[in-house]
């Protein structure tokens, strides 16, 4: 998929590694490399990449501070050696959060997630049907079923398969919940080892439980911060 990106990172070795991963494994156009936030701000005034790779721990302005200065629709893949910023990162238009050192396996996972993100967005923008929704096909047994993304209430992991639930049906997908999670972006958020929810389908949140239809889904401590970071954008 032809996408454009830039790298913003003050560590030359990290920039070089990411550049190699991009050039050897993707068709993306690397528009530039910026080694501090001020250089990045100047570059972004003249260039409009599809997304940016953004380090968090930088001098002058941190990656989080820089993200707060950019347009709210700037698509970001954070790169950092620190896991504690993961929840905060999802207050922005974050596609993925990569922990350094970035391995080839983890980069390839991120690459697939990034390209799926833009494929979903393009499908949404080019839809000619009034009120048309994004969709994908789910393999359940020997059948490929068309599922509207917006109708999904939640995914529930059950050992070797995942249960996909909509208001009208339930389908079993023979994949692990972790694999499903890696393919999805908000409004889908993992809230428990066994659950991914569609935040647009939530009726209420109470006592560490999410209410979707008649289902009460627990929020685990492991995923609570990331979930609340997404929800906080919709709290008045």
C-alpha positions, 0 to 999 in steps of 0.5 A: 500500500502506498502511504507517506510517513516521516520519522521524528526521533532524536536518536540517529540509531533508532531513526536508521533502524526504522528507515531500514525496516520501512524501505525493506518491508513496505512500499511507503514513501519516507518523506523525511527524518526529523531529529527534534520537535521544532524541526518536525513542526517546521517540516509538517508546515510544508509537508502532509504525510499520511502518518508519523512515527513519533518518539516520546522521549525527546529534548525541548519538547517531548513526543506527547507535547508535540502531539498536542500541538499538531492537528487533531487528525494527525495519525501517529505511531508512537515509538518509545522505550517506555511502556507507561505512556501507552494509555496517554498516547490514545488521547491522540489519533494513535494507530499503534504504540511500538516499544523499542528496540523495535523487532522485525516481527513487531514492525511487520505487525504494526505495518499490517495494522497501519495499512488496515487502518487506512484501508478502512478509512478509504473504504469509508470515504469512497462509499457511494451508498447513503449512510453506508458503513464500513464492513469486512467478511468473517470466515465462520466455518465454511461461510464468509459472512459480511459484517458491518463494522458499526453493528459489532457490539463486542468480541469475546475470546473463548480458548481457540476461537472468538465470538463476534456479537451483534444485536442480531447474531453471534458468529464463531471465528477460529482465531485468537482474541489477540490477533483480532485486537491487533487488526482493530483501532478505536472505536474498538478497544480491548477491556479485558483478557476476554473482551474487545468492545465497540465503544459506540455500542456502550450504553453505560459504564458503572462499577468497572463494568461496561453495559452493551445491550443485556451484556455486562462486561468487566473492565480489568486493571490491565486494560483500564487506563487505555480504555479510559483514555479513549472514553475520556475524549467523549466525556463532557 
